Amino acid sequence: MSFTVVPLHNLDLPRGTCIPFGNGFVLQDTPGWIKVDKGTLADINRNDRNLVLDGKHALVAEYEAPSMGHPDPAWKGAKPKSIQELKFQSAMLASLAIWLRQPSIVCFTVCFHALSQIDCRSLDSPVIVCTRSHDALQCHPWDGYNPVTLNHIVKAGQLHATLSTIPRRNPVWQALRSFWAALTSYPADHRYPLFWMGLESLFGSDNKNWKVTKRLCDRMSLFLGESADAQQSLFAKVEACYNTRSEMIHGRWEDDPNIDQTMADTEAIVRTVVRHLLEKPGMLETFISADRDSFLEKMVARHRKESARPRKAL
């Protein structure tokens, strides 16, 4: 039997909490054998070591794998990927799911892979045979004191179960990669454009390079807004946020005193967009498919037609 254990930092839930996530992961108490392996812990940096020792909970996956690095038979890509590598990627998606549900300082920085059997010999306790480190997820400064409750984690687990089904090489997967890159960056002029790179993957046109800002504003406001007033407000917010992105990309931005608010607005848009994609029936399938662009184009055209229709007099 093999294990992937990803200790979560800054999370405080009741002892004995056990919450299912996707791809075989369960959020549970950190296994004791992780904390007593002094040799492995000595090999990671001191800050990570202290966080692991002080932490209470971890994402844990238990699965069959004959050895470390064994190719995952379910992987369909051109180059083989190991079971452990794909488990690590799945843990990144789990951390993203928690942020989608409740942005906070909850994160991870190190992943442990372990085996309970070596050379056909069963061990009394799993033995850590490999570790992998990763940059911590950086939340917005305003989110640093947000509490993460049991209910947040339950809903994050449900989001992760859906995230785990998303195939590669499509706009949704590309957007998720961009969002993760943004969350592991801190300087505003690095972090901010990456969020918009992901949003453009989802709402940009496949073949039209003109009126980019107008198209994004139309599509995103209609996708998210449930009323005419909400759509109008969202259009203005998306336009303002995207203009900041353009200023950064073209070197015209420096120390904007409003960047914290603009960043917070953008991050809120990202979280809402992804939750809509994962939770609204049929949306994920549409955005993964080749029909994404035409779906969005028809949505805007339908709205224009309805807006132009004369209203009946009362």
C-alpha positions as CSV (number, residue, x, y, z in Angstrom):
1,M,0.0,0.0,0.0
2,S,1.2,3.5,-0.8
3,F,0.3,6.9,0.8
4,T,0.5,10.5,-0.1
5,V,0.2,12.8,2.9
6,V,0.0,16.6,2.5
7,P,0.0,18.4,5.9
8,L,-2.1,21.5,5.9
9,H,-0.9,24.5,7.8
10,N,-2.9,27.0,9.8
11,L,-6.0,24.8,10.0
12,D,-7.7,24.1,13.3
13,L,-10.7,21.7,13.2
14,P,-12.0,19.3,15.8
15,R,-9.8,16.3,16.5
16,G,-11.0,13.2,14.5
17,T,-12.4,15.3,11.6
18,C,-12.6,13.1,8.5
19,I,-13.9,14.8,5.3
20,P,-13.7,13.2,1.8
21,F,-12.1,15.0,-1.1
22,G,-11.6,13.9,-4.7
23,N,-9.2,11.4,-6.2
24,G,-9.0,9.3,-3.0
25,F,-8.0,12.0,-0.6
26,V,-9.4,12.5,2.8
27,L,-8.8,15.4,5.1
28,Q,-8.0,13.9,8.5
29,D,-5.7,14.2,11.5
30,T,-2.1,14.1,10.5
31,P,-0.8,10.5,10.8
32,G,1.5,10.1,13.7
33,W,4.1,8.3,11.7
34,I,4.8,11.5,9.8
35,K,5.7,13.5,12.9
36,V,8.0,10.8,14.4
37,D,10.1,10.3,11.3
38,K,12.9,12.6,12.5
39,G,15.3,11.6,9.7
40,T,12.9,12.8,7.0
41,L,11.8,15.9,8.9
42,A,15.5,16.8,9.3
43,D,15.8,16.9,5.6
44,I,13.2,19.6,5.0
45,N,13.7,23.2,5.9
46,R,13.2,24.3,9.4
47,N,10.1,26.4,8.8
48,D,8.3,23.6,6.9
49,R,9.4,21.2,9.7
50,N,7.9,23.3,12.4
51,L,4.7,23.8,10.5
52,V,4.3,20.1,10.0
53,L,5.0,19.4,13.7
54,D,2.5,22.1,14.8
55,G,-0.2,21.2,12.3
56,K,-3.2,19.1,13.1
57,H,-4.7,18.0,9.8
58,A,-3.5,16.6,6.4
59,L,-4.8,15.5,3.1
60,V,-4.2,11.7,3.0
61,A,-4.6,9.4,0.0
62,E,-4.1,5.6,0.4
63,Y,-3.8,3.6,-2.8
64,E,-2.1,0.7,-4.5
65,A,1.2,1.4,-6.2
66,P,4.0,-1.3,-6.4
67,S,6.8,1.3,-6.1
68,M,7.7,5.0,-6.2
69,G,7.5,6.4,-9.7
70,H,5.2,3.6,-11.0
71,P,3.4,5.0,-14.1
72,D,-0.3,5.7,-13.5
73,P,-2.3,3.4,-15.9
74,A,-5.1,6.0,-16.0
75,W,-2.9,8.7,-17.4
76,K,-3.6,9.2,-21.1
77,G,-0.9,11.8,-22.0
78,A,1.9,11.2,-24.4
79,K,4.6,11.0,-21.6
80,P,4.0,8.7,-18.7
81,K,3.4,10.3,-15.3
82,S,3.8,8.5,-12.0
83,I,0.9,7.8,-9.6
84,Q,2.7,9.9,-7.0
85,E,3.2,12.9,-9.3
86,L,-0.5,13.0,-10.2
87,K,-1.4,12.7,-6.5
88,F,0.7,15.7,-5.8
89,Q,-1.1,17.6,-8.6
90,S,-4.4,16.6,-7.1
91,A,-3.3,17.9,-3.7
92,M,-2.6,21.3,-5.3
93,L,-6.2,21.2,-6.6
94,A,-7.4,20.4,-3.1
95,S,-5.6,23.4,-1.7
96,L,-7.1,25.5,-4.5
97,A,-10.6,24.2,-3.7
98,I,-10.2,25.4,-0.1
99,W,-9.3,28.9,-1.3
100,L,-12.2,28.9,-3.7
101,R,-14.5,28.2,-0.8
102,Q,-12.8,30.4,1.8
103,P,-9.6,32.3,1.1
104,S,-7.3,32.2,4.1
105,I,-3.8,31.4,5.3
106,V,-4.5,27.6,5.1
107,C,-1.9,26.1,2.7
108,F,0.7,23.4,2.3
109,T,4.4,23.5,1.6
110,V,5.5,19.8,1.6
111,C,4.2,16.5,0.5
112,F,5.2,13.1,1.8
113,H,5.0,9.8,-0.2
114,A,5.3,6.6,1.8
115,L,5.1,2.9,1.3
116,S,3.8,0.2,3.8
117,Q,5.5,-2.6,1.9
118,I,9.0,-2.8,0.5
119,D,10.5,-5.8,-1.4
120,C,7.3,-7.8,-0.6
121,R,7.9,-7.2,3.1
122,S,5.1,-5.6,5.1
123,L,6.2,-2.9,7.5
124,D,4.8,-2.1,10.9
125,S,4.4,1.5,9.9
126,P,4.6,3.3,6.6
127,V,8.0,4.5,5.6
128,I,8.5,7.9,3.9
129,V,10.5,7.4,0.8
130,C,10.1,10.7,-0.9
131,T,9.2,14.3,-0.2
132,R,8.3,17.2,-2.4
133,S,8.1,20.9,-1.5
134,H,6.0,23.6,-3.0
135,D,5.7,27.4,-2.6
136,A,2.9,28.3,-0.1
137,L,-0.4,29.6,-1.4
138,Q,-0.4,33.4,-0.7
139,C,-3.8,34.8,0.3
140,H,-4.9,38.4,-0.1
141,P,-3.8,40.5,2.9
142,W,-7.4,41.2,3.7
143,D,-8.1,37.4,3.9
144,G,-5.3,36.6,6.4
145,Y,-7.7,36.4,9.4
146,N,-10.6,34.6,7.7
147,P,-11.7,31.6,9.8
148,V,-12.0,28.3,8.0
149,T,-14.8,26.2,9.4
150,L,-15.8,22.5,9.1
151,N,-18.5,23.6,6.7
152,H,-16.0,25.4,4.5
153,I,-13.9,22.2,4.3
154,V,-16.9,20.0,3.5
155,K,-17.8,22.2,0.6
156,A,-14.2,22.4,-0.5
157,G,-14.1,18.6,-0.6
158,Q,-17.1,18.6,-2.9
159,L,-15.5,21.2,-5.2
160,H,-12.3,19.1,-5.3
161,A,-14.3,16.0,-6.3
162,T,-15.4,17.9,-9.4
163,L,-12.0,19.5,-10.0
164,S,-10.5,16.1,-10.0
165,T,-12.5,15.1,-13.0
166,I,-11.3,17.9,-15.3
167,P,-9.1,16.6,-18.2
168,R,-6.0,18.4,-19.4
169,R,-5.6,20.5,-22.6
170,N,-8.7,22.7,-22.5
171,P,-9.5,26.3,-21.4
172,V,-10.7,25.3,-17.9
173,W,-7.5,23.4,-17.1
174,Q,-5.4,26.2,-18.4
175,A,-7.3,28.7,-16.3
176,L,-6.8,26.6,-13.2
177,R,-3.0,26.5,-13.8
178,S,-3.0,30.3,-14.2
179,F,-5.0,30.8,-11.0
180,W,-2.6,28.5,-9.0
181,A,0.4,30.4,-10.4
182,A,-1.2,33.6,-9.3
183,L,-1.9,32.3,-5.8
184,T,1.7,31.2,-5.3
185,S,3.0,34.7,-6.4
186,Y,2.9,37.7,-4.1
187,P,4.1,40.8,-5.9
188,A,1.0,42.5,-7.3
189,D,2.4,43.0,-10.8
190,H,3.2,39.3,-11.0
191,R,0.1,37.9,-9.3
192,Y,-2.6,40.1,-10.9
193,P,-2.0,39.4,-14.6
194,L,-2.0,35.7,-13.9
195,F,-5.5,35.9,-12.6
196,W,-6.6,37.6,-15.8
197,M,-4.7,35.2,-17.9
198,G,-6.9,32.5,-16.4
199,L,-10.1,34.5,-16.9
200,E,-9.2,35.2,-20.5
201,S,-8.7,31.4,-21.0
202,L,-12.3,31.0,-19.9
203,F,-14.0,34.0,-21.5
204,G,-11.8,35.1,-24.4
205,S,-12.6,34.4,-28.0
206,D,-11.0,31.6,-29.9
207,N,-10.3,33.7,-33.0
208,K,-11.2,37.4,-32.5
209,N,-8.6,39.8,-31.3
210,W,-10.6,43.0,-31.5
211,K,-12.7,44.6,-28.7
212,V,-11.2,42.2,-26.2
213,T,-12.1,44.3,-23.2
214,K,-15.8,44.8,-24.3
215,R,-16.1,41.1,-25.1
216,L,-14.7,40.0,-21.7
217,C,-17.0,42.5,-19.8
218,D,-20.1,41.3,-21.7
219,R,-19.4,37.6,-21.3
220,M,-18.4,37.7,-17.6
221,S,-21.1,40.1,-16.5
222,L,-23.8,38.0,-18.2
223,F,-22.4,34.7,-17.0
224,L,-22.3,35.9,-13.4
225,G,-25.1,38.5,-13.1
226,E,-28.6,37.2,-12.2
227,S,-30.3,40.6,-12.9
228,A,-29.9,43.6,-15.1
229,D,-28.6,45.7,-12.2
230,A,-26.1,43.0,-11.2
231,Q,-24.9,42.6,-14.8
232,Q,-24.4,46.4,-15.2
233,S,-22.5,46.5,-11.9
234,L,-20.3,43.5,-12.9
235,F,-19.6,45.0,-16.3
236,A,-18.2,48.2,-14.7
237,K,-16.2,46.2,-12.2
238,V,-14.7,43.8,-14.8
239,E,-13.8,46.7,-17.0
240,A,-12.0,48.6,-14.2
241,C,-10.1,45.4,-13.2
242,Y,-9.1,44.5,-16.7
243,N,-7.9,48.1,-17.4
244,T,-5.5,47.6,-14.4
245,R,-4.3,44.4,-15.9
246,S,-3.6,46.2,-19.2
247,E,-1.7,48.9,-17.4
248,M,0.5,46.3,-15.6
249,I,1.2,44.3,-18.8
250,H,2.2,47.4,-20.7
251,G,4.4,48.9,-18.0
252,R,2.1,51.8,-17.1
253,W,1.4,50.7,-13.6
254,E,3.4,51.5,-10.5
255,D,2.4,51.5,-6.8
256,D,-1.4,52.0,-7.4
257,P,-2.8,52.9,-3.9
258,N,-6.0,51.1,-4.9
259,I,-4.4,47.8,-5.8
260,D,-5.6,46.0,-2.7
261,Q,-9.2,46.7,-3.5
262,T,-8.7,45.9,-7.2
263,M,-6.9,42.7,-6.4
264,A,-9.7,41.7,-3.9
265,D,-12.3,42.4,-6.6
266,T,-10.5,40.3,-9.1
267,E,-10.0,37.4,-6.7
268,A,-13.7,37.5,-5.8
269,I,-14.5,37.3,-9.5
270,V,-12.2,34.3,-10.0
271,R,-13.7,32.4,-7.0
272,T,-17.3,33.1,-8.2
273,V,-16.5,32.1,-11.8
274,V,-15.0,28.8,-10.9
275,R,-17.7,27.9,-8.4
276,H,-20.3,28.6,-11.0
277,L,-18.4,26.4,-13.5
278,L,-18.2,23.6,-11.0
279,E,-21.7,23.8,-9.5
280,K,-24.1,24.9,-12.3
281,P,-25.4,21.9,-14.3
282,G,-23.7,21.5,-17.6
283,M,-21.4,24.5,-17.3
284,L,-18.2,22.6,-16.8
285,E,-18.8,20.3,-19.8
286,T,-19.6,23.3,-22.0
287,F,-16.4,25.2,-21.0
288,I,-14.3,22.1,-21.6
289,S,-15.8,21.5,-25.0
290,A,-15.1,23.1,-28.3
291,D,-18.5,24.8,-28.0
292,R,-17.3,27.2,-25.2
293,D,-16.8,30.2,-27.5
294,S,-20.0,29.8,-29.4
295,F,-21.9,29.3,-26.2
296,L,-20.6,32.6,-24.8
297,E,-21.2,34.4,-28.2
298,K,-24.8,33.2,-28.3
299,M,-25.4,34.2,-24.7
300,V,-24.3,37.8,-25.5
301,A,-26.3,37.9,-28.7
302,R,-29.4,36.6,-26.9
303,H,-29.0,39.3,-24.3
304,R,-28.7,42.0,-26.9
305,K,-31.8,40.8,-28.7
306,E,-33.8,40.7,-25.5
307,S,-32.6,44.2,-24.5
308,A,-33.6,45.6,-27.8
309,R,-37.1,44.2,-27.7
310,P,-39.7,46.9,-27.0
311,R,-41.3,46.7,-23.6
312,K,-45.0,46.4,-23.4
313,A,-46.8,49.5,-21.9
314,L,-48.4,48.9,-18.5
